[in-house]
Amino acid sequence: MNIFVALLCACIVIGHLLEDNRWMNESITAFIIGVFTGVIILLTRGGKSSHLLVFSEDLFFIYLLPPIIFNT
């Protein structure tokens, strides 16, 4: 769970730092960081399934959805 929180914080911070750039917003930043992280996880696991890549409803609704909803 620490990985998810760190990635979420990285997305928010990098998105705000790149706010002046016309082509990079928080959504594109989150997408690029997510793809990069997924590729790293798949490469380190040798292409095998990982428990990190399993979707958890509790994790989504408790930790990931509130920042999305209350993002101003």
GIKA-V169143 format. One record per helix or strand. SS is the DSSP state (h for helix, s for strand). FROM is the first residue (numbers start at 0). LEN is the number of residues. If there is no record, write none. Layout:
SS,FROM,LEN ; SS,FROM,LEN
This chain:
h,1,16 ; h,25,19 ; h,50,3 ; h,56,13
